[in-house]
Amino acid sequence: MRNLGIGGTPSMIFSDKVIPGLVSYGVLKEQLEEVIEVKG
């Protein structure tokens, strides 16, 4: 996992985005909305 730059817990991968550790709900929501918008 460290080769991917992932060292935090929890780490999440969705689409082509990697969230490498704990983030706030707002950041997670923003990232997910971007992926949903692109995927349509």
C-alpha positions as a printed NumPy array, in Angstrom:
array([[  0.   ,   0.   ,   0.   ],
       [  2.866,   2.375,   0.666],
       [  3.893,   2.085,  -3.004],
       [  0.565,   3.714,  -3.828],
       [  1.189,   6.509,  -1.327],
       [ -1.43 ,   5.15 ,   1.048],
       [ -0.465,   5.193,   4.682],
       [ -3.456,   6.456,   6.604],
       [ -6.488,   4.729,   7.997],
       [ -9.072,   4.609,   6.564],
       [ -7.842,   4.856,   2.981],
       [-10.339,   4.832,   0.135],
       [-10.106,   4.299,  -3.604],
       [-12.969,   5.07 ,  -5.933],
       [-12.767,   5.616,  -9.661],
       [ -9.35 ,   7.208, -10.242],
       [ -9.263,   9.03 ,  -6.898],
       [ -7.309,   7.955,  -3.845],
       [ -7.992,   9.369,  -0.399],
       [ -4.886,   8.327,   1.531],
       [ -6.239,   8.703,   5.051],
       [ -8.837,  10.205,   7.328],
       [-10.665,  13.218,   5.878],
       [-13.674,  15.191,   6.998],
       [-17.167,  14.342,   5.805],
       [-17.172,  17.516,   3.7  ],
       [-14.01 ,  16.526,   1.824],
       [-15.269,  12.986,   1.261],
       [-18.638,  14.264,   0.008],
       [-16.943,  16.72 ,  -2.358],
       [-14.668,  14.034,  -3.803],
       [-17.542,  11.591,  -4.294],
       [-19.726,  14.235,  -5.94 ],
       [-16.916,  14.993,  -8.423],
       [-16.645,  11.315,  -9.38 ],
       [-20.423,  10.951,  -9.703],
       [-20.603,  14.066, -11.893],
       [-17.866,  12.823, -14.232],
       [-19.343,   9.317, -14.482],
       [-22.816,  10.782, -15.053]])
